[in-house]
Amino acid sequence: MKKRPFICLSEPHLEYDVIEPGCKPNVIPVPRKAVLFFDKTYDKKGAPLFKEGDRVKTGQKLILYADSEEYIISTVTGTISSVSPYAGDFGKFYTSVQIDVSEDEADDAFEKVSAEQSIETVRNYLSYLPGNLPIKSFLDPGNKIDTIVITGVDSDLLVVTSQYIVNSKMEHIIKGIKILRSIPGINNIVLAVRRDSLHGYGNIGAEVKNISTRYPSAFRQLVIKESLGREVPAGKKPEDIGTCVINAEAVASLGAAFLNNRIPTDKIITLINKDGAGKLVSARMGTPIGDILKALNITLNHGDRLILGGPMAGSPVYSEDYPVLPDTDAIMVQDKNYIQPFSDYPCINCGDCIRICPANIPVNMLIRYLEAKMYQQAADEYDLYSCIECGLCSYVCVSRMPISQYIRLAKYELAGINTAEAANA
């Protein structure tokens, strides 16, 4: 990938990067310690089905509790050294499983059933694929999904993970599309790619649509609007209108699983260095971020920032021990000297945020309600739930207000309030 400077405010439009032809990922060694996350809160009173000291194999299905359908796939071979709670951001809690890694030994449970290529096999073994295949979304009868959109463009700037997958893993994508077409009720599958790359795909089993190269066209709501002509109502998910959005790596991983008769465990990631230069890496899921930085000779100094995702919509993490997960498409390292601090300076009503907002939200009014913690009024009167969280408002804000953070916090607080009210109803 080419070296490019950080985004500057003088750019009239923000364009997605183009991956250079022949670009290949740097392969990161398998870590000595791997960390896997269950998307489920750790229950101290529960009885885990595995414990410290147990041996696991690469590709082995791990179920945490007997009464749960949630599972992960061990991406390494080794000995479980700890099972503990992990607190993420915005009140999200996980169960962390740490494994001391030894030489790879493949579990053969999936291989024995992979010849069936059935939806049940997908449900039972492939929910922990690179790319984060949203199995619950398109296999849940309550969602009534009729259309799947595969995104071949990453939603954030400087990130080219999905482009690489489309350019190099088309055989796997075609196989994945074939599997998705076998799902009852799926009538339409669309592959959305960059407008300037709409050529040469041939008969892949899906309709190829192009999307704009201008940010934030690759966000789910905008991809659906541009490729299908459907609107996702404010506060609703794509699944609510019968559409499931899946990134290209998840579909390629699905295809690769059945073509190779084994569950993929390596994740493609765009690593954005301190100077804005990007490179692709391939790392085993569960690899701590610190291991990747060390392998690439990147030094993380006090005050530098680690971000999962790109510069516009990424989220910071606070430890190099945070692992590569199925949905880790990018890791960004920011030098402390180039981090622009937010301020408590008030809104000056310049209108830049309103003019640039793709959802036409009156951001200048919305932010006043959010500062005052009037979250419900912000949702009812100023379109809080129309926000797609692209970060453009924060990007152009003259006062350097943390608008995106206010919006994410408001949605989180309202979700908690609504959950509590539903429980007490």
C-alpha positions as CSV (number, residue, x, y, z in Angstrom):
1,M,0.0,0.0,0.0
2,K,1.1,3.5,-0.7
3,K,2.1,6.0,2.0
4,R,-0.3,8.8,2.4
5,P,-0.5,11.7,4.9
6,F,-3.2,11.9,7.6
7,I,-6.4,13.4,6.4
8,C,-6.4,17.2,6.5
9,L,-9.3,19.6,6.8
10,S,-8.4,21.3,3.4
11,E,-9.6,18.2,1.5
12,P,-13.0,19.1,-0.1
13,H,-14.1,15.5,-0.2
14,L,-12.9,12.3,1.5
15,E,-12.2,9.4,-0.9
16,Y,-11.7,5.8,0.0
17,D,-8.2,4.4,-0.7
18,V,-7.4,2.1,-3.6
19,I,-5.4,-1.0,-2.9
20,E,-2.2,-1.3,-5.0
21,P,-2.1,-4.3,-7.5
22,G,-0.3,-7.3,-6.2
23,C,-0.4,-6.1,-2.6
24,K,0.2,-9.1,-0.2
25,P,-0.2,-9.3,3.6
26,N,2.7,-9.6,6.0
27,V,2.2,-12.9,7.9
28,I,2.4,-12.5,11.7
29,P,3.8,-15.5,13.6
30,V,1.3,-17.5,15.7
31,P,1.4,-16.0,19.2
32,R,2.7,-17.7,22.3
33,K,-0.5,-16.7,24.1
34,A,-3.8,-16.3,22.4
35,V,-6.9,-14.5,23.8
36,L,-10.4,-15.4,22.6
37,F,-13.7,-13.7,23.6
38,F,-17.1,-15.2,24.2
39,D,-19.8,-12.6,23.5
40,K,-21.3,-13.5,26.8
41,T,-20.9,-12.2,30.4
42,Y,-18.8,-14.4,32.7
43,D,-20.9,-16.1,35.3
44,K,-19.0,-16.8,38.5
45,K,-21.7,-19.2,39.7
46,G,-21.9,-21.0,36.4
47,A,-20.2,-24.3,35.6
48,P,-18.0,-23.8,32.5
49,L,-17.6,-26.8,30.2
50,F,-13.9,-26.2,30.1
51,K,-11.4,-24.9,32.7
52,E,-7.8,-24.0,33.3
53,G,-5.5,-26.8,32.3
54,D,-7.7,-28.2,29.6
55,R,-6.1,-28.9,26.2
56,V,-7.7,-27.5,23.0
57,K,-7.0,-28.0,19.4
58,T,-7.1,-25.6,16.4
59,G,-10.6,-25.6,15.0
60,Q,-12.2,-27.0,18.2
61,K,-15.6,-25.8,19.1
62,L,-15.8,-24.4,22.6
63,I,-19.1,-24.0,24.4
64,L,-18.9,-22.1,27.7
65,Y,-22.0,-23.3,29.5
66,A,-24.2,-26.4,29.0
67,D,-27.4,-24.3,28.7
68,S,-26.0,-21.9,26.1
69,E,-25.9,-22.1,22.3
70,E,-23.1,-19.5,22.2
71,Y,-19.7,-20.9,21.1
72,I,-16.3,-19.9,19.8
73,I,-13.7,-21.8,17.8
74,S,-10.3,-22.2,19.2
75,T,-7.9,-20.6,16.7
76,V,-4.8,-22.2,18.2
77,T,-3.7,-25.5,19.9
78,G,-2.6,-25.3,23.5
79,T,-3.6,-25.3,27.2
80,I,-6.2,-23.0,28.7
81,S,-4.5,-20.8,31.2
82,S,-7.4,-18.6,32.4
83,V,-11.2,-18.1,32.0
84,S,-12.2,-14.7,33.3
85,P,-14.5,-11.7,32.8
86,Y,-13.5,-8.8,30.4
87,A,-15.0,-5.4,30.4
88,G,-15.3,-3.6,27.0
89,D,-16.5,-0.1,26.3
90,F,-20.1,1.1,26.6
91,G,-21.0,-1.5,29.2
92,K,-20.1,-4.5,27.1
93,F,-18.9,-7.5,29.0
94,Y,-17.2,-10.7,27.6
95,T,-15.7,-13.9,28.9
96,S,-12.0,-14.0,28.1
97,V,-10.3,-17.3,27.4
98,Q,-6.5,-17.3,27.4
99,I,-4.6,-20.1,25.8
100,D,-0.9,-21.0,26.1
101,V,-0.1,-21.9,22.6
102,S,1.8,-25.1,21.4
103,E,2.3,-26.7,18.0
104,D,-0.8,-26.7,15.8
105,E,-2.9,-29.8,15.9
106,A,-6.2,-29.7,13.9
107,D,-9.5,-30.8,15.4
108,D,-11.4,-32.9,12.9
109,A,-15.0,-32.4,14.0
110,F,-15.8,-29.9,11.2
111,E,-14.0,-32.0,8.6
112,K,-16.3,-34.9,9.4
113,V,-19.5,-32.9,8.6
114,S,-18.2,-30.4,6.0
115,A,-19.2,-32.6,3.0
116,E,-22.9,-31.9,3.9
117,Q,-22.5,-28.2,3.2
118,S,-25.8,-27.7,5.0
119,I,-27.2,-24.7,6.8
120,E,-27.1,-26.7,10.1
121,T,-23.3,-27.2,9.6
122,V,-23.0,-23.4,9.1
123,R,-25.0,-22.7,12.2
124,N,-23.1,-25.3,14.4
125,Y,-19.5,-24.6,13.4
126,L,-19.1,-21.3,11.5
127,S,-20.2,-18.4,13.7
128,Y,-16.6,-17.5,14.6
129,L,-15.2,-16.9,11.1
130,P,-12.7,-14.2,10.1
131,G,-15.0,-11.3,9.0
132,N,-17.6,-12.0,11.7
133,L,-20.3,-13.9,9.7
134,P,-23.7,-12.7,11.2
135,I,-25.3,-16.1,11.3
136,K,-28.0,-15.1,13.8
137,S,-29.1,-12.3,11.5
138,F,-29.8,-14.4,8.4
139,L,-30.8,-17.6,10.0
140,D,-33.2,-16.1,12.6
141,P,-36.8,-16.9,11.3
142,G,-38.0,-13.8,13.0
143,N,-35.9,-11.5,10.7
144,K,-37.4,-12.8,7.4
145,I,-34.2,-11.9,5.4
146,D,-34.7,-12.0,1.7
147,T,-31.7,-10.0,0.5
148,I,-28.0,-10.3,1.4
149,V,-25.6,-7.5,0.5
150,I,-21.9,-8.3,0.5
151,T,-19.7,-5.3,0.9
152,G,-16.4,-5.2,-0.9
153,V,-15.4,-1.8,0.4
154,D,-14.5,-1.0,4.0
155,S,-16.6,1.6,5.6
156,D,-13.7,3.7,7.1
157,L,-11.0,5.6,5.4
158,L,-7.4,4.2,4.9
159,V,-8.8,0.6,5.3
160,V,-8.5,-1.8,2.3
161,T,-9.2,-5.2,3.9
162,S,-12.3,-5.9,2.0
163,Q,-10.8,-4.7,-1.3
164,Y,-8.0,-7.2,-0.8
165,I,-10.4,-10.0,-0.2
166,V,-12.4,-9.2,-3.3
167,N,-9.3,-8.9,-5.4
168,S,-7.6,-12.1,-4.2
169,K,-10.3,-14.5,-2.8
170,M,-13.0,-14.5,-5.4
171,E,-13.0,-18.3,-5.7
172,H,-13.8,-18.4,-2.0
173,I,-16.4,-15.7,-2.3
174,I,-18.2,-17.5,-5.1
175,K,-18.3,-20.7,-3.0
176,G,-19.6,-18.7,0.0
177,I,-22.3,-17.1,-2.2
178,K,-23.4,-20.6,-3.3
179,I,-23.8,-21.6,0.4
180,L,-25.8,-18.4,1.2
181,R,-28.1,-19.1,-1.8
182,S,-29.1,-22.4,-0.2
183,I,-30.7,-20.5,2.8
184,P,-34.5,-20.7,2.5
185,G,-36.1,-17.3,1.7
186,I,-32.9,-15.7,0.3
187,N,-34.0,-14.3,-3.1
188,N,-31.3,-11.8,-3.9
189,I,-27.6,-11.5,-3.2
190,V,-25.7,-8.4,-4.2
191,L,-21.9,-7.8,-4.2
192,A,-21.2,-4.0,-3.7
193,V,-17.8,-2.9,-5.0
194,R,-16.1,0.4,-5.8
195,R,-17.5,2.3,-8.7
196,D,-14.1,2.3,-10.4
197,S,-13.7,-1.5,-10.2
198,L,-17.0,-2.7,-11.7
199,H,-15.6,-5.0,-14.3
200,G,-14.4,-8.6,-14.9
201,Y,-16.5,-10.4,-12.2
202,G,-18.5,-12.6,-14.6
203,N,-21.1,-15.0,-13.3
204,I,-20.4,-15.2,-9.6
205,G,-23.9,-16.1,-8.4
206,A,-24.7,-12.5,-7.2
207,E,-25.6,-9.3,-8.8
208,V,-22.7,-6.8,-8.8
209,K,-23.5,-3.2,-7.9
210,N,-21.2,-0.3,-7.6
211,I,-21.0,2.3,-4.8
212,S,-19.4,5.7,-4.7
213,T,-15.8,6.0,-3.7
214,R,-16.6,9.0,-1.6
215,Y,-16.7,8.6,2.2
216,P,-19.1,7.5,3.9
217,S,-20.7,5.7,1.0
218,A,-19.6,2.2,2.3
219,F,-21.6,2.5,5.6
220,R,-24.3,-0.2,5.7
221,Q,-27.3,2.1,5.5
222,L,-25.9,4.0,2.5
223,V,-24.8,0.8,0.7
224,I,-28.3,-0.5,1.0
225,K,-29.7,2.8,-0.3
226,E,-27.3,3.0,-3.2
227,S,-27.3,-0.6,-4.3
228,L,-30.9,-1.6,-3.5
229,G,-32.8,1.6,-3.4
230,R,-34.1,0.7,0.1
231,E,-34.2,3.1,3.1
232,V,-33.3,1.9,6.6
233,P,-35.6,3.8,8.9
234,A,-34.1,5.8,11.8
235,G,-33.5,3.5,14.8
236,K,-33.9,0.4,12.7
237,K,-31.4,-2.2,11.5
238,P,-31.1,-3.5,8.0
239,E,-32.6,-6.8,9.2
240,D,-35.8,-4.9,10.0
241,I,-36.3,-4.3,6.2
242,G,-35.3,-7.9,5.2
243,T,-31.7,-7.2,4.4
244,C,-28.5,-8.6,5.9
245,V,-25.1,-6.9,5.2
246,I,-22.1,-9.1,5.3
247,N,-18.5,-8.1,4.6
248,A,-16.5,-9.8,1.8
249,E,-14.1,-11.6,4.2
250,A,-16.9,-13.3,6.1
251,V,-18.3,-14.7,2.8
252,A,-14.8,-15.7,1.6
253,S,-14.2,-17.4,5.0
254,L,-17.5,-19.3,4.6
255,G,-16.5,-20.5,1.2
256,A,-12.9,-21.4,2.3
257,A,-14.3,-23.5,5.1
258,F,-16.1,-25.9,2.7
259,L,-13.4,-25.8,0.0
260,N,-10.7,-26.7,2.4
261,N,-12.7,-28.8,4.9
262,R,-11.4,-26.8,7.8
263,I,-12.4,-23.7,9.7
264,P,-10.3,-20.6,8.8
265,T,-8.5,-19.0,11.7
266,D,-6.4,-16.2,10.1
267,K,-7.7,-12.6,9.9
268,I,-6.7,-10.0,7.3
269,I,-6.1,-6.6,8.8
270,T,-5.1,-3.2,7.5
271,L,-2.4,-1.8,9.9
272,I,-2.2,2.0,9.7
273,N,1.1,3.2,11.1
274,K,1.9,6.5,12.8
275,D,2.9,8.2,9.6
276,G,-0.4,7.3,7.9
277,A,1.1,4.5,5.8
278,G,-0.9,1.3,5.7
279,K,0.1,-2.3,5.2
280,L,-1.9,-5.5,5.1
281,V,-1.2,-8.2,7.7
282,S,-2.5,-11.7,8.2
283,A,-2.7,-12.7,11.9
284,R,-4.2,-15.6,13.8
285,M,-7.4,-14.5,15.6
286,G,-6.6,-14.2,19.3
287,T,-3.2,-12.6,18.6
288,P,-2.6,-9.7,20.9
289,I,-2.2,-6.4,19.1
290,G,1.2,-5.9,20.8
291,D,2.5,-9.0,19.0
292,I,1.6,-7.5,15.6
293,L,3.3,-4.2,16.5
294,K,6.4,-6.0,17.6
295,A,6.6,-8.2,14.4
296,L,6.3,-5.0,12.3
297,N,8.9,-3.0,14.5
298,I,6.3,-0.5,15.5
299,T,7.0,1.1,18.9
300,L,4.1,2.3,21.0
301,N,5.2,5.1,23.3
302,H,3.5,6.7,26.3
303,G,0.6,8.9,25.0
304,D,0.3,7.2,21.6
305,R,-3.2,5.9,20.8
306,L,-4.4,2.5,19.6
307,I,-7.5,2.4,17.5
308,L,-9.6,-0.5,16.3
309,G,-10.8,0.6,12.9
310,G,-10.0,3.7,10.8
311,P,-9.5,7.4,11.6
312,M,-13.2,8.4,11.3
313,A,-15.2,5.7,13.0
314,G,-12.7,3.6,14.9
315,S,-12.7,3.0,18.6
316,P,-9.7,3.3,21.0
317,V,-8.5,0.4,23.0
318,Y,-6.3,0.8,26.1
319,S,-4.0,-2.2,26.0
320,E,-1.7,-3.9,23.6
321,D,-3.0,-7.2,25.0
322,Y,-6.3,-6.7,23.3
323,P,-6.7,-9.5,20.8
324,V,-7.5,-9.7,17.1
325,L,-11.2,-10.6,16.9
326,P,-13.3,-11.9,13.9
327,D,-14.4,-8.3,13.2
328,T,-11.0,-6.6,13.5
329,D,-10.6,-5.2,10.0
330,A,-8.1,-2.4,10.9
331,I,-5.7,-1.3,13.6
332,M,-4.5,2.3,13.7
333,V,-1.5,3.6,15.7
334,Q,-1.6,7.4,16.3
335,D,1.5,9.3,17.5
336,K,0.7,11.4,20.5
337,N,2.1,14.5,18.8
338,Y,-0.5,14.3,16.0
339,I,-3.6,13.6,18.1
340,Q,-5.9,16.6,18.0
341,P,-7.4,17.1,21.4
342,F,-11.1,17.8,21.9
343,S,-12.2,20.9,23.7
344,D,-15.0,22.2,25.9
345,Y,-15.4,25.2,23.7
346,P,-19.1,25.8,22.8
347,C,-20.8,25.4,19.4
348,I,-20.5,28.6,17.4
349,N,-23.3,27.6,15.0
350,C,-21.0,27.7,11.9
351,G,-23.3,25.0,10.2
352,D,-20.4,22.9,8.9
353,C,-21.7,19.8,10.6
354,I,-25.2,20.2,9.2
355,R,-23.9,20.7,5.6
356,I,-21.7,17.6,5.7
357,C,-24.1,15.2,7.5
358,P,-25.2,12.4,5.2
359,A,-28.3,11.9,7.2
360,N,-29.3,15.6,7.2
361,I,-29.4,15.8,11.0
362,P,-29.5,19.3,12.6
363,V,-26.3,18.4,14.5
364,N,-25.9,21.9,16.0
365,M,-29.2,21.5,17.9
366,L,-28.7,17.8,18.6
367,I,-25.4,18.4,20.4
368,R,-27.0,20.9,22.8
369,Y,-29.5,18.3,24.0
370,L,-26.8,15.7,24.3
371,E,-24.5,18.0,26.4
372,A,-27.5,18.5,28.7
373,K,-28.1,14.7,28.9
374,M,-31.6,15.2,27.4
375,Y,-31.2,12.0,25.4
376,Q,-34.9,11.2,24.8
377,Q,-35.6,14.7,23.6
378,A,-32.6,14.4,21.3
379,A,-34.0,11.2,19.8
380,D,-37.6,12.5,19.5
381,E,-36.9,16.0,18.2
382,Y,-33.5,16.0,16.6
383,D,-33.1,12.7,14.8
384,L,-30.5,11.0,17.1
385,Y,-31.2,7.6,15.7
386,S,-30.8,8.8,12.1
387,C,-27.0,9.1,12.8
388,I,-24.9,6.4,11.1
389,E,-21.8,7.4,13.3
390,C,-19.6,8.2,10.3
391,G,-17.7,10.9,12.4
392,L,-17.9,13.7,9.8
393,C,-19.5,16.1,12.3
394,S,-16.5,15.8,14.6
395,Y,-14.2,16.0,11.7
396,V,-15.4,19.4,10.6
397,C,-16.2,20.9,14.0
398,V,-14.4,24.2,14.4
399,S,-14.9,24.1,18.2
400,R,-13.4,20.6,18.3
401,M,-16.4,19.2,20.2
402,P,-16.5,15.4,20.7
403,I,-19.8,15.1,18.9
404,S,-19.4,11.5,17.9
405,Q,-18.7,10.4,21.5
406,Y,-21.7,12.3,22.7
407,I,-23.9,10.5,20.1
408,R,-22.5,7.0,21.0
409,L,-23.0,7.7,24.7
410,A,-26.6,8.9,24.1
411,K,-27.5,5.8,22.2
412,Y,-25.9,3.6,24.9
413,E,-27.8,5.4,27.7
414,L,-31.1,5.2,25.9
415,A,-30.6,1.5,25.2
416,G,-30.0,0.9,28.9
417,I,-33.1,2.9,29.8
418,N,-35.3,1.0,27.3
419,T,-34.0,-2.3,28.5
420,A,-34.8,-1.4,32.1
421,E,-38.3,-0.2,31.3
422,A,-39.0,-3.4,29.3
423,A,-37.9,-5.5,32.2
424,N,-40.2,-3.7,34.6
425,A,-43.2,-3.6,32.3
